Amino acid sequence: MDVQFRASPMCSLTKRVIPCIVVAVVVSIALGSVLSVNASGDDIQSSRIHFLMDSPFWGLSLNFAADLSWDDALRMTQGDAVSIGYAFSPGPASLTVFLPLGDYLWLFGVKDASFDIPLGNTPLEGYSLSLTELLGVPKLIASVNLVVEPCLAMTSVICSEGQDHIGMDASTLIWRDWSDKSIRFLGDELGEAIVSASFSYTLSLSITLTMLADLLEYDLVPDVSLLRLSGSKEAVTTINVEMPIPSWLERNGLAALSFVVEGCAMFVALVAASRAFLC
């Protein structure tokens, strides 16, 4: 004897309404997430930049490195300004020495030698080296110091829309510590703009003479740039300049979207409920 079971209206209602509500919630979350991502659109790029000598001298080759993080992609509204951030952190530094030993000891089978000397991390703070004893100056009379000042600098910034869109002179952007810095981009034209920045690492030195218990100080050698090493990589930022959004839409757009999604969910639920009771 066959027994047939017929689903109750409530059971049928549950099976139809709950999936509709779940789908509506998922769609609402997805739309909200997309809106949130598109509203920011920012991206951070990181890369190690090497500062190398164009050609070794006296058999020496220097390699300073720094890790740079910068804004790789930005979105902004036409007529506004946006900051492009640059954050440096120290990388390894090394010294390569080439010795032409083969020129002098070739009879003994000795060949030229090249070896690396690690220098630790790239310095970015000034330091002083005493020359007093080396020069034979009595410490009680005076002291002579070699002052080394390293720094990182933005040597150039190029904008595809013209240099007047950059709100500062690139030569003023100098790092003497590992702090974050930024430049301003002024966007008044719709479309895509490309900003490319290049950097250099500079070592400058001076020699000071101090007398009478540090009361008097003289610059024997004024501050002079000794080495200026160009970076191996540029930092490129893509900026999308978009049409301004009306303020009322910006304030109420997400609320309106949520209202529409919830209204659709209620409509679908009511239609499913009516069909379940009519079955």
C-alpha positions, 0 to 999 in steps of 0.5 A: 500500500503506497503512502504519499506525503504532501508537503505542508504550505509552511514547509514549502514556504520555508524552502522557497523563502529562505534561499531567496533571502540568503541570495539577497543578503549575499548580493547585498554584501557583494555589491557593498564590497565592490563599492568599497573597493572601487571607492579607494582603489589604492595600491602599494608597491615595494621594491629594492633600489640599488645605488651603484657607482657608474664606474669603479675607481681605484679598484673600489665599487660601492653598492648601497641599497634601500627598500622603497614602498610607494603608492602604485595606483591612486584614484581621485576626483577631478579638481582635488589633490592627492598625496603620493607617499614614499617610505624608505627603509635601510637595505644592505650596503657592500664594498667590492674591492678589485686587486690586480695581483696578477700584474705583480705576482703572475710568476707565482701563479697568483691571479687577480682577486675580487672580493666583497666586504659587507658594510651592514645597512645603508647609513642615513644619519650623519657620523663623525670620525676623529682625525686628531691623532692621525694629524698629530694635533694635541687633544688638549688644544684642538680636535679635528673631525671628518663629518660624513653626511649621507642622504637620500633625495628625489632627483626628479619627478616627471608627470605625463600631464605636465610638471605644473600638476606636481605641487612641489619642487622635487629637489626639496624632498630629502631624507636624512632619516628613515621617515615617510615623505610625500608629494602632491598631485593636482588633478584637473583633467579627466583620465589617467596620469603617470608620475615617475620619480627617481632617487639618488644616494649622496655622501658629503663630507666636511672637516671641522676644527674645534678649539677651547673645549668646543667653544670655537668651531671652524670649517676647514673644509666646507660641506662638499658632495663626494659621491652621488649615486643614481638609483637603479629603479624609478617609482611609477604611480598611476593616478585615475582622475574621475568625474566628481560625484554629487555630494547627495549621491556620495552621502546617500548612495550606499543607503539607497543601494541597501534599500533597493536590495532589501526591497527586492528581497522582500518582494521575492519573499512575498512572491515565493510565499504567495506561490507556496500557499496557492500550491 
